[in-house]
Amino acid sequence: MPLLSRFRHRVRPAADGPARPGGGGRAVAETAGAAVAALALCAVAVRLWDLPHAGFQWCAVPVAVALFPLRRRTPGAVLLVLAVLAGAAPVVGPVTAAAAYTTALGTVRPRRRTRLLAAASLLITASATAAGPWLGPGPAAYGLELGLALAVTAVVVPGLVGTVYGQQARLLRALRERGDAAERARRSADSEARTHERSRIAAEMHDLLGHRLSLISLHAGGLELALGRADPELAGPELREEAVLVRRTTRDAMRELRQTLGVLGPLGRDTGPDAFTDATGTRADIEALAARSRDGGIDVRLEWDGPDLDVRPAQVRRAVHRVVREALTNAHRYAAAAPVTVRVEHDDLTVRVTVRNGAPAAPGGTPDAAHAGTGRGLPGLRERVELLGGAFAAGPLPSGGFQVAATVPAEPDDTVTRTPSAGGATPSPPGGSGEDPGPLSDAPLSDAPRTARAWTFALGAVALWVLMTLAISLVYGRPRGTVQPPRPRLGMTYEELKGVYDSPAVRAAATGHEPPRPARTAGCVYPPAGPGPRPGAFTVTRYCFDAAQRLIAIDRFTVPSVRDAPTWETP
């Protein structure tokens, strides 16, 4: 039971907060694990990528780790703050993922959980987009890509996992509590049935022995009066005193009997048509029970092997009567259309009663509320039979029917003691009659499921870390493209004209077709030419520089292609 209590304490969530794990050691371990994951991601980012503002990224890790334990008191606020911080410093993504998992795990209300996760996703995306040009990978477009990747890996995925696991834990706790409640109800019903049966037995003993003791007291009183009127010479005072002693002893025995039987419960009595008589349990009585069942529409066959039970003690006959009556009543309720066989075997030592019914017409059906029993009949029969030193068994048959079997001694011993039922040896009939060792929740919980769950959680956390690392690397690690050179303009130096270089072929083609060079020209550059305005010609751009290598002129002119120019052999 203490182990179950600790388990419940671990999985019981607060109304709007995460589940409180048992003990501070686990909290320290969670914080340390989140810190190690963040530091590992930061080390990988610094080593493999061109991580901007590495100092800021390293400083963000201890800030996030310091905020992480506060999620137990204010889970929503801590998650939102960590989402903003993760957008500016992606290396704290593992800490944010752990906070999203625990927040979703412990938040019971679905709408609040959805709002928190959605708000965290929007904040981490907006933060990454806004911080991209200054602290992130570059322009806002790259920051948006980074924010979307972090929203999925640091908020959405761990939030969904925490939601599923939290619902599973709450469902498991509810099922355990429901099972415990059902077990307590079953035990209460069994105890009530045993108490009820003991009360009935006490009433029977009171009626039987009280009647006999009343007769003895009556006859002793009559004898006392007769002796008082008789001749003193024939009946001396000693005989009268003995008669008085017998009457007083009988009265004391009646009082002690009532006190003793009162321990078993209130002395209820069977009245009406079910009242016990001297013929109860005899062959004629059992035949009458079978006849009434036939009148009710059940096919009942009675088999009797051995002499009648009229010579047996009343408690034996009444036990036989109760077994047959309860079994036929159950047949009426659960298998009204099935045939029933009642067999009574009587010999010098035991009386064996077996009531067997066939499979019901609708398997698995249950009677309606008007015909459903209290569930106390079979446990009461077990109590009655075992108090007589007999054996009782009830359970389903492989064919689909049900059998009730009882064996009682033909002459019960006056000092018989109750034999405990064999727990789970007999299948529990409807209403419950087995003596289970305890509720299912009291059994020791195996460590195997916890170990498997721990390994699954660890592997999932590693996989999520790898996924987050790959998602961030797609943004930080990919090339940003070729930087376009500045547009040439007068006054720029040659070094400022990046990507502009001289082409000897274009220079040769421009010879004889270019316009005059400007004054103060120290040299010109002829970059590769582009297509011309018409077929057979191409456009040449000429950049002329002065002695200080400053651009002083940009000229564009058309040069015929080689195939359109006259060949050198032409006269």
Backbone torsions as a table, in degrees:
resi	resn	phi	psi	omega
1	MET	NA	-41.9	176.2
2	PRO	-60.0	-37.1	179.0
3	LEU	-63.5	-41.6	177.9
4	LEU	-63.8	-40.0	179.7
5	SER	-62.2	-41.9	178.4
6	ARG	-65.0	-38.6	179.2
7	PHE	-63.3	-42.9	179.2
8	ARG	-64.6	-36.7	-179.7
9	HIS	-64.2	-31.7	-179.3
10	ARG	-73.3	-36.4	-173.5
11	VAL	-98.3	-3.2	-178.0
12	ARG	-81.0	116.1	179.9
13	PRO	-86.6	159.6	172.4
14	ALA	-77.6	177.4	-176.1
15	ALA	-63.7	-42.6	-179.5
16	ASP	-138.9	29.3	-179.3
17	GLY	-134.3	172.6	-178.1
18	PRO	-72.1	162.9	178.7
19	ALA	-66.7	137.4	179.6
20	ARG	-85.1	106.1	177.5
21	PRO	-65.4	153.9	-178.4
22	GLY	-79.7	113.2	174.4
23	GLY	98.8	150.8	179.0
24	GLY	-79.1	-17.8	179.4
25	GLY	-62.2	-38.2	179.7
26	ARG	-68.9	-37.6	177.9
27	ALA	-62.5	-42.1	177.9
28	VAL	-64.0	-40.0	179.3
29	ALA	-64.4	-41.0	178.6
30	GLU	-62.9	-44.9	179.7
31	THR	-63.8	-42.3	179.2
32	ALA	-64.3	-40.5	178.6
33	GLY	-63.1	-42.5	177.5
34	ALA	-64.2	-38.7	179.2
35	ALA	-65.7	-43.2	179.5
36	VAL	-63.0	-42.5	179.6
37	ALA	-62.9	-40.8	179.1
38	ALA	-67.1	-42.8	178.8
39	LEU	-64.7	-39.1	178.0
40	ALA	-63.5	-41.9	178.3
41	LEU	-65.2	-39.0	178.7
42	CYS	-64.3	-42.0	179.0
43	ALA	-63.7	-42.1	178.1
44	VAL	-64.2	-42.0	-178.5
45	ALA	-64.1	-42.4	-179.2
46	VAL	-67.4	-34.1	-174.8
47	ARG	-81.9	-37.6	-171.4
48	LEU	-100.6	-27.6	-174.9
49	TRP	-116.4	164.6	173.7
50	ASP	-84.7	77.3	-174.0
51	LEU	-77.9	115.2	179.8
52	PRO	-74.7	147.7	177.1
53	HIS	51.9	58.0	-177.8
54	ALA	-61.2	-33.4	178.9
55	GLY	-62.9	-41.3	177.6
56	PHE	-63.9	-39.1	179.4
57	GLN	-63.6	-43.0	179.5
58	TRP	-66.0	-37.3	-179.7
59	CYS	-71.6	-26.6	-179.3
60	ALA	-69.9	-25.9	-177.5
61	VAL	-64.0	-53.5	179.5
62	PRO	-62.8	-30.8	177.0
63	VAL	-63.8	-45.3	179.7
64	ALA	-65.7	-39.8	179.2
65	VAL	-65.5	-35.2	178.1
66	ALA	-69.3	-32.5	178.2
67	LEU	-77.1	-25.0	-171.6
68	PHE	-59.3	-45.6	-179.4
69	PRO	-64.3	-20.8	-178.8
70	LEU	-72.9	-7.1	-178.2
71	ARG	-66.0	-18.3	-179.4
72	ARG	-70.2	-31.4	-179.8
73	ARG	-93.6	-43.4	-179.9
74	THR	-128.6	75.0	-174.8
75	PRO	-63.6	-40.9	-178.0
76	GLY	-65.0	-46.7	-178.5
77	ALA	-64.1	-42.5	179.8
78	VAL	-64.2	-40.9	178.8
79	LEU	-62.2	-43.3	-179.0
80	LEU	-66.9	-41.2	178.5
81	VAL	-64.2	-43.5	178.5
82	LEU	-65.1	-32.8	177.5
83	ALA	-64.4	-43.3	177.3
84	VAL	-62.9	-42.7	-179.5
85	LEU	-66.5	-38.2	179.8
86	ALA	-67.4	-30.9	176.8
87	GLY	-64.8	-36.5	178.2
88	ALA	-82.5	-33.4	-179.8
89	ALA	-128.5	92.4	-174.7
90	PRO	-60.4	-17.5	-176.7
91	VAL	-69.1	-15.9	176.7
92	VAL	-90.7	13.6	176.7
93	GLY	-57.3	-42.4	177.8
94	PRO	-60.5	-36.9	177.5
95	VAL	-66.1	-41.6	177.4
96	THR	-63.3	-39.6	178.6
97	ALA	-63.2	-41.5	178.2
98	ALA	-64.7	-39.1	178.3
99	ALA	-67.1	-39.5	177.5
100	ALA	-64.2	-38.4	179.5
101	TYR	-64.6	-49.4	-177.6
102	THR	-68.3	-34.0	178.0
103	THR	-66.1	-45.8	177.6
104	ALA	-67.0	-32.0	179.8
105	LEU	-63.9	-40.2	-173.0
106	GLY	-100.0	-10.5	179.7
107	THR	-81.5	118.1	-173.7
108	VAL	-81.6	-44.1	-174.9
109	ARG	-73.5	123.4	-175.5
110	PRO	-62.9	-39.7	-177.3
111	ARG	-65.2	-42.4	178.7
112	ARG	-64.1	-41.8	179.2
113	ARG	-63.1	-42.9	179.5
114	THR	-64.2	-42.7	179.4
115	ARG	-63.2	-41.0	179.8
116	LEU	-63.4	-46.6	-178.7
117	LEU	-66.7	-39.6	178.4
118	ALA	-65.6	-43.3	179.1
119	ALA	-63.5	-41.3	178.5
120	ALA	-63.9	-40.2	178.5
121	SER	-63.3	-44.1	179.0
122	LEU	-65.2	-41.4	-179.4
123	LEU	-66.0	-41.7	-178.4
124	ILE	-68.3	-33.7	177.7
125	THR	-70.5	-45.4	179.7
126	ALA	-64.7	-40.2	179.9
127	SER	-64.4	-43.3	179.0
128	ALA	-66.0	-38.1	179.5
129	THR	-66.6	-42.4	-178.6
130	ALA	-71.7	-36.3	-177.2
131	ALA	-86.7	-7.5	-176.8
132	GLY	-56.8	-49.5	-177.1
133	PRO	-66.9	-24.0	-175.9
134	TRP	-105.5	-44.0	-176.8
135	LEU	-114.7	-10.5	-172.8
136	GLY	-103.9	-151.5	-171.8
137	PRO	-79.2	-10.0	-178.9
138	GLY	150.9	-134.3	-177.6
139	PRO	-60.6	170.7	-177.2
140	ALA	-62.9	-29.3	179.6
141	ALA	-63.4	-42.0	177.3
142	TYR	-68.8	-34.9	175.1
143	GLY	-63.7	-36.9	176.6
144	LEU	-64.9	-42.0	176.6
145	GLU	-60.6	-43.9	179.3
146	LEU	-64.0	-40.8	-179.9
147	GLY	-63.7	-41.3	178.3
148	LEU	-64.8	-40.5	178.6
149	ALA	-64.0	-41.7	179.1
150	LEU	-69.7	-35.5	179.2
151	ALA	-61.0	-38.3	-179.7
152	VAL	-73.9	-48.1	-172.1
153	THR	-83.1	-27.1	-175.4
154	ALA	-103.2	-13.3	-177.5
155	VAL	-127.2	-56.2	-170.9
156	VAL	-67.8	-53.3	-176.4
157	VAL	-63.5	-52.8	177.8
158	PRO	-63.8	-31.7	177.1
159	GLY	-64.7	-41.3	177.8
160	LEU	-65.9	-41.2	178.5
161	VAL	-63.4	-43.5	177.8
162	GLY	-63.7	-36.3	177.9
163	THR	-63.1	-47.1	-178.6
164	VAL	-64.3	-45.5	-177.9
165	TYR	-68.1	-37.0	177.8
166	GLY	-64.4	-42.4	177.0
167	GLN	-64.9	-37.8	178.1
168	GLN	-64.3	-42.9	179.5
169	ALA	-64.7	-42.6	179.4
170	ARG	-66.5	-38.3	177.8
171	LEU	-65.9	-41.3	178.5
172	LEU	-62.2	-41.9	178.7
173	ARG	-65.0	-40.8	179.1
174	ALA	-64.4	-40.7	179.1
175	LEU	-66.0	-38.7	178.1
176	ARG	-65.8	-42.5	179.1
177	GLU	-65.3	-38.9	178.1
178	ARG	-66.4	-40.4	177.1
179	GLY	-63.9	-40.1	177.1
180	ASP	-63.9	-40.9	179.4
181	ALA	-64.5	-41.5	178.2
182	ALA	-64.4	-37.9	179.5
183	GLU	-67.0	-41.1	177.7
184	ARG	-64.8	-38.8	178.0
185	ALA	-64.7	-40.7	179.3
186	ARG	-64.5	-42.9	179.1
187	ARG	-66.6	-37.1	177.5
188	SER	-64.3	-40.3	177.9
189	ALA	-64.6	-41.2	177.9
190	ASP	-62.8	-43.5	179.7
191	SER	-64.2	-40.5	178.6
192	GLU	-65.4	-38.3	178.4
193	ALA	-65.0	-41.8	178.9
194	ARG	-65.0	-41.3	178.3
195	THR	-63.2	-41.9	179.5
196	HIS	-62.7	-42.8	-178.9
197	GLU	-67.9	-39.1	177.5
198	ARG	-63.9	-36.8	177.2
199	SER	-63.4	-40.9	178.2
200	ARG	-64.9	-41.6	178.8
201	ILE	-64.3	-40.6	178.4
202	ALA	-62.6	-39.7	178.2
203	ALA	-64.5	-39.9	179.1
204	GLU	-64.4	-44.6	178.9
205	MET	-63.8	-39.2	179.2
206	HIS	-63.4	-44.7	-179.8
207	ASP	-65.0	-43.5	-176.2
208	LEU	-70.1	-56.7	-177.1
209	LEU	-71.5	-35.1	178.7
210	GLY	-62.9	-39.7	178.1
211	HIS	-63.2	-45.0	-179.5
212	ARG	-65.9	-42.6	-180.0
213	LEU	-67.7	-33.8	176.9
214	SER	-64.4	-39.6	177.0
215	LEU	-64.0	-41.7	179.3
216	ILE	-62.5	-44.4	179.8
217	SER	-64.0	-38.2	179.2
218	LEU	-64.3	-47.4	179.0
219	HIS	-65.3	-35.8	177.7
220	ALA	-65.3	-39.3	176.8
221	GLY	-65.6	-41.1	176.7
222	GLY	-63.4	-40.8	177.8
223	LEU	-63.4	-37.6	179.1
224	GLU	-63.9	-42.7	178.9
225	LEU	-67.5	-39.6	179.8
226	ALA	-65.2	-39.7	179.0
227	LEU	-68.5	-29.9	178.9
228	GLY	-69.8	-28.7	-180.0
229	ARG	-92.0	-12.3	-176.0
230	ALA	-76.1	167.6	178.3
231	ASP	-64.9	126.9	-179.2
232	PRO	-59.2	-25.5	-179.7
233	GLU	-72.6	-31.3	179.2
234	LEU	-84.8	-35.6	-178.7
235	ALA	-125.9	102.9	-177.4
236	GLY	-76.1	171.5	179.6
237	PRO	-63.3	-22.8	179.7
238	GLU	-64.3	-41.8	-179.9
239	LEU	-66.1	-38.9	179.0
240	ARG	-65.5	-39.5	177.4
241	GLU	-65.1	-36.2	177.4
242	GLU	-65.5	-40.2	177.6
243	ALA	-63.4	-41.9	177.3
244	VAL	-62.0	-41.0	179.6
245	LEU	-62.7	-41.0	178.8
246	VAL	-63.3	-43.7	-178.8
247	ARG	-64.1	-44.0	179.5
248	ARG	-66.5	-40.2	178.9
249	THR	-63.1	-40.2	178.5
250	THR	-64.4	-41.2	178.6
251	ARG	-63.5	-42.7	177.5
252	ASP	-63.4	-38.7	178.9
253	ALA	-63.1	-39.8	177.1
254	MET	-62.1	-43.4	179.6
255	ARG	-64.8	-44.4	179.0
256	GLU	-66.2	-34.2	177.3
257	LEU	-62.7	-45.2	178.9
258	ARG	-62.7	-40.3	179.0
259	GLN	-65.1	-41.4	-179.0
260	THR	-68.3	-45.4	-179.0
261	LEU	-70.9	-21.8	177.5
262	GLY	-63.9	-22.1	177.3
263	VAL	-63.9	-33.2	-178.4
264	LEU	-75.7	-11.5	177.9
265	GLY	129.9	179.7	178.3
266	PRO	-62.8	141.5	-173.9
267	LEU	-83.4	82.7	174.8
268	GLY	-77.7	160.9	-177.6
269	ARG	-134.6	147.6	171.2
270	ASP	-79.9	128.2	179.7
271	THR	-128.6	170.8	178.4
272	GLY	75.1	-149.6	-177.1
273	PRO	-66.9	-18.8	-178.8
274	ASP	-92.6	7.3	-179.5
275	ALA	-66.6	139.2	179.8
276	PHE	-76.5	140.4	177.3
277	THR	-130.2	-176.7	177.8
278	ASP	-68.9	-18.9	178.9
279	ALA	-91.6	-0.7	-178.3
280	THR	-62.9	131.7	177.0
281	GLY	86.2	-4.8	177.5
282	THR	-77.5	174.6	-179.1
283	ARG	-62.5	-40.1	179.1
284	ALA	-63.1	-38.0	179.7
285	ASP	-66.5	-43.4	179.8
286	ILE	-66.3	-39.3	176.9
287	GLU	-63.0	-36.7	177.5
288	ALA	-65.0	-40.0	176.0
289	LEU	-61.5	-43.7	179.0
290	ALA	-64.2	-38.9	180.0
291	ALA	-64.9	-41.6	178.6
292	ARG	-64.5	-34.9	176.8
293	SER	-67.5	-38.2	176.7
294	ARG	-64.2	-38.4	177.4
295	ASP	-63.6	-27.0	177.8
296	GLY	-82.4	0.3	175.9
297	GLY	100.5	10.9	-179.7
298	ILE	-104.3	138.0	177.2
299	ASP	-83.2	100.0	-176.3
300	VAL	-110.7	130.2	175.8
301	ARG	-118.3	128.1	-178.3
302	LEU	-105.6	129.3	176.3
303	GLU	-121.9	123.7	-178.1
304	TRP	-122.9	123.6	-179.1
305	ASP	-123.1	111.2	179.8
306	GLY	117.3	176.9	-178.6
307	PRO	-71.4	171.4	179.4
308	ASP	-69.4	165.2	-177.6
309	LEU	-99.4	12.9	-175.9
310	ASP	-67.4	-17.8	179.7
311	VAL	-92.8	-4.0	-177.5
312	ARG	-87.3	160.3	-179.9
313	PRO	-59.3	156.1	-176.5
314	ALA	-63.1	-37.7	-178.2
315	GLN	-65.7	-30.2	177.0
316	VAL	-70.9	-47.2	-179.2
317	ARG	-62.6	-39.8	-179.8
318	ARG	-68.3	-35.6	175.9
319	ALA	-63.3	-42.5	177.9
320	VAL	-62.1	-43.5	179.8
321	HIS	-61.4	-46.1	-178.1
322	ARG	-64.4	-40.3	179.9
323	VAL	-62.3	-48.3	-177.8
324	VAL	-65.9	-43.3	-177.1
325	ARG	-65.0	-44.6	-179.4
326	GLU	-66.3	-40.3	179.6
327	ALA	-65.4	-41.6	177.4
328	LEU	-66.9	-36.6	176.8
329	THR	-62.0	-43.2	177.5
330	ASN	-64.2	-37.5	177.0
331	ALA	-62.6	-40.0	176.6
332	HIS	-60.1	-38.1	-174.4
333	ARG	-80.0	-41.9	-168.8
334	TYR	-107.3	-21.2	-176.9
335	ALA	-146.2	63.5	-173.5
336	ALA	-66.6	-28.1	-176.6
337	ALA	-96.7	2.4	-176.2
338	ALA	-94.0	146.5	176.1
339	PRO	-70.9	149.1	-177.9
340	VAL	-126.7	136.9	177.1
341	THR	-118.3	124.3	177.0
342	VAL	-110.8	121.1	-178.1
343	ARG	-125.4	127.7	178.0
344	VAL	-120.7	122.8	179.1
345	GLU	-117.6	123.1	-175.0
346	HIS	-126.8	124.4	174.0
347	ASP	-133.2	-166.5	-174.6
348	ASP	-71.0	-20.1	-173.5
349	LEU	-108.6	-40.5	-172.7
350	THR	-137.0	163.9	170.9
351	VAL	-124.3	119.1	-177.9
352	ARG	-111.4	129.0	-179.8
353	VAL	-121.4	128.2	178.8
354	THR	-131.9	124.8	176.2
355	VAL	-121.8	120.3	-174.9
356	ARG	-130.0	131.1	175.8
357	ASN	-119.3	155.2	179.5
358	GLY	-76.7	-178.0	-179.3
359	ALA	-69.1	139.6	178.0
360	PRO	-67.6	159.2	-178.4
361	ALA	-65.5	-34.6	179.4
362	ALA	-118.0	95.4	-177.7
363	PRO	-60.2	140.4	177.3
364	GLY	80.9	0.8	-179.7
365	GLY	-74.1	154.8	178.3
366	THR	-126.9	145.5	179.8
367	PRO	-68.7	158.4	178.0
368	ASP	-74.3	176.1	-174.9
369	ALA	-63.5	-28.5	-178.0
370	ALA	-72.0	-25.4	-177.1
371	HIS	-113.7	-0.9	-179.3
372	ALA	-72.1	143.7	179.4
373	GLY	-85.8	-179.9	179.6
374	THR	-87.2	-10.7	-177.0
375	GLY	78.9	11.9	-177.0
376	ARG	-107.5	-4.5	-174.1
377	GLY	-67.1	-54.2	-177.6
378	LEU	-66.4	-42.9	174.2
379	PRO	-59.7	-36.3	177.1
380	GLY	-65.3	-39.5	176.5
381	LEU	-63.1	-42.1	178.7
382	ARG	-59.6	-42.8	-179.4
383	GLU	-62.9	-45.3	-178.3
384	ARG	-63.3	-46.5	-176.8
385	VAL	-66.3	-42.0	-177.4
386	GLU	-71.7	-29.1	174.6
387	LEU	-65.3	-25.4	175.7
388	LEU	-86.6	-0.5	-178.9
389	GLY	86.3	17.5	-178.6
390	GLY	-99.5	-167.8	-178.9
391	ALA	-130.1	142.3	-177.3
392	PHE	-132.9	139.8	178.1
393	ALA	-146.4	139.5	177.4
394	ALA	-148.1	136.6	-179.2
395	GLY	179.0	167.7	-179.8
396	PRO	-72.1	155.7	177.6
397	LEU	-101.5	155.2	178.0
398	PRO	-59.1	-26.9	-179.3
399	SER	-77.1	-7.0	-179.4
400	GLY	105.8	-9.4	178.3
401	GLY	-85.5	-162.6	-177.6
402	PHE	-142.2	145.1	-177.4
403	GLN	-133.1	136.4	173.5
404	VAL	-119.5	124.1	-177.6
405	ALA	-131.1	134.4	179.0
406	ALA	-138.3	139.7	176.6
407	THR	-128.5	121.7	179.9
408	VAL	-124.6	149.6	176.6
409	PRO	-65.1	143.6	177.5
410	ALA	-66.9	-33.3	177.6
411	GLU	-130.5	89.6	-178.3
412	PRO	-61.1	142.5	177.4
413	ASP	-72.5	145.3	179.8
414	ASP	-65.4	-23.2	-176.7
415	THR	-108.3	25.3	-176.7
416	VAL	-65.6	144.6	177.9
417	THR	-117.5	155.0	-177.0
418	ARG	-75.1	129.7	178.4
419	THR	-90.9	123.4	-178.7
420	PRO	-62.0	142.9	178.0
421	SER	-69.9	155.1	-171.8
422	ALA	-87.1	53.1	171.4
423	GLY	40.4	-112.7	-175.9
424	GLY	-90.8	12.9	-179.4
425	ALA	-69.5	-27.7	-178.4
426	THR	-111.8	133.0	177.4
427	PRO	-58.2	138.4	-177.5
428	SER	-75.1	121.9	179.6
429	PRO	-76.1	174.8	177.0
430	PRO	-58.4	135.6	-176.9
431	GLY	95.2	-17.8	177.0
432	GLY	84.9	121.4	174.8
433	SER	-138.8	-3.8	-179.5
434	GLY	-79.9	158.7	177.2
435	GLU	-106.9	88.0	-179.1
436	ASP	-75.5	151.2	-179.1
437	PRO	-68.0	-18.0	-179.2
438	GLY	164.4	172.6	178.6
439	PRO	-62.5	154.2	-179.6
440	LEU	-62.3	-32.0	-177.3
441	SER	-72.5	-15.2	179.3
442	ASP	-81.7	-12.9	-178.3
443	ALA	-69.0	147.4	179.7
444	PRO	-61.8	135.1	179.3
445	LEU	-82.5	134.0	-179.1
446	SER	-72.5	146.1	177.4
447	ASP	-81.0	-12.1	-177.6
448	ALA	-61.9	-48.3	178.6
449	PRO	-61.1	-36.5	179.6
450	ARG	-66.9	-40.5	178.7
451	THR	-63.6	-45.2	178.6
452	ALA	-61.7	-41.3	179.1
453	ARG	-65.6	-37.7	179.0
454	ALA	-64.6	-43.5	178.2
455	TRP	-64.4	-41.5	178.4
456	THR	-61.6	-43.4	178.8
457	PHE	-63.7	-42.5	-179.7
458	ALA	-63.7	-45.5	179.1
459	LEU	-63.8	-39.8	177.4
460	GLY	-63.2	-39.8	178.7
461	ALA	-65.2	-40.3	177.9
462	VAL	-64.5	-44.0	179.1
463	ALA	-62.0	-40.0	178.1
464	LEU	-66.0	-38.0	177.2
465	TRP	-62.5	-43.8	178.7
466	VAL	-64.0	-42.2	178.9
467	LEU	-62.8	-40.4	178.3
468	MET	-65.7	-40.9	179.3
469	THR	-62.9	-43.7	179.2
470	LEU	-65.3	-40.0	-179.7
471	ALA	-64.1	-41.6	178.8
472	ILE	-68.5	-36.7	-179.5
473	SER	-65.7	-29.0	177.8
474	LEU	-63.9	-28.0	179.7
475	VAL	-90.4	-47.2	-177.2
476	TYR	-79.3	-29.8	-171.3
477	GLY	-89.9	-16.9	-175.5
478	ARG	-81.9	152.9	179.8
479	PRO	-67.9	149.3	-177.9
480	ARG	-90.8	2.8	179.8
481	GLY	92.4	169.7	-178.7
482	THR	-80.5	132.9	179.3
483	VAL	-76.0	125.2	-179.6
484	GLN	-69.3	133.2	178.5
485	PRO	-67.5	154.2	179.2
486	PRO	-66.0	152.0	-179.4
487	ARG	-70.4	126.7	-178.0
488	PRO	-61.2	139.6	176.0
489	ARG	-149.4	157.0	-177.4
490	LEU	-62.0	140.9	179.4
491	GLY	98.1	-13.5	178.9
492	MET	-74.7	149.7	176.2
493	THR	-84.4	167.4	-178.3
494	TYR	-66.6	-33.9	179.0
495	GLU	-67.4	-29.1	-179.7
496	GLU	-74.9	-20.5	178.3
497	LEU	-86.3	73.9	-179.3
498	LYS	-71.0	138.4	179.5
499	GLY	87.1	1.2	178.7
500	VAL	-103.8	117.6	179.9
501	TYR	-138.7	159.5	-174.2
502	ASP	-83.5	140.1	178.6
503	SER	-113.8	112.6	-179.7
504	PRO	-58.7	-33.6	-179.1
505	ALA	-67.0	-42.1	179.4
506	VAL	-68.5	-38.1	177.9
507	ARG	-60.3	-43.3	-179.8
508	ALA	-66.1	-39.0	-179.5
509	ALA	-69.0	-29.1	-178.6
510	ALA	-79.7	-14.5	-178.3
511	THR	-63.7	125.8	-178.9
512	GLY	88.9	-8.4	-179.1
513	HIS	-122.7	-6.7	-176.4
514	GLU	-87.1	154.7	177.8
515	PRO	-74.2	169.2	179.5
516	PRO	-62.6	148.1	179.8
517	ARG	-79.1	150.3	179.6
518	PRO	-69.2	161.2	176.0
519	ALA	-65.8	157.3	-177.9
520	ARG	67.5	15.8	179.3
521	THR	-79.3	124.3	175.7
522	ALA	-96.4	-23.8	179.3
523	GLY	-178.7	159.7	-180.0
524	CYS	-129.0	153.9	178.3
525	VAL	-120.0	133.3	-179.1
526	TYR	-116.0	92.2	178.6
527	PRO	-69.9	168.5	179.0
528	PRO	-55.4	140.2	-173.7
529	ALA	-89.3	159.3	177.1
530	GLY	-107.6	-179.1	-179.5
531	PRO	-65.2	150.8	-178.6
532	GLY	-90.1	179.4	-178.8
533	PRO	-73.1	-17.0	-179.0
534	ARG	-142.9	161.0	177.7
535	PRO	-62.7	143.7	179.3
536	GLY	86.8	9.7	179.4
537	ALA	-146.3	157.2	176.1
538	PHE	-140.6	156.7	-174.3
539	THR	-96.2	132.2	178.7
540	VAL	-111.9	133.4	174.8
541	THR	-108.1	128.4	-177.9
542	ARG	-117.0	129.7	177.5
543	TYR	-111.4	119.3	-179.2
544	CYS	-106.9	136.5	-176.4
545	PHE	-121.4	153.0	176.2
546	ASP	-90.9	-167.9	-177.4
547	ALA	-67.5	-25.7	178.0
548	ALA	-86.5	10.0	-179.9
549	GLN	60.3	37.1	174.2
550	ARG	-104.7	142.6	-177.1
551	LEU	-72.7	123.3	-178.8
552	ILE	-116.4	-12.3	-179.1
553	ALA	-159.0	143.5	174.1
554	ILE	-127.2	111.2	-176.6
555	ASP	-116.7	140.7	177.1
556	ARG	-127.2	131.6	-178.9
557	PHE	-150.4	164.4	-175.1
558	THR	-102.6	138.1	180.0
559	VAL	-126.1	132.0	177.5
560	PRO	-67.4	151.1	178.9
561	SER	-72.5	169.5	-174.0
562	VAL	-64.9	-38.6	-176.4
563	ARG	-70.7	-20.7	178.8
564	ASP	-89.2	-14.9	179.7
565	ALA	-78.9	148.3	177.8
566	PRO	-66.6	139.7	-178.7
567	THR	-72.8	160.7	-176.4
568	TRP	-73.5	-17.0	178.8
569	GLU	-79.4	-15.4	-175.4
570	THR	-65.8	129.1	-178.5
571	PRO	-69.8	NA	NA
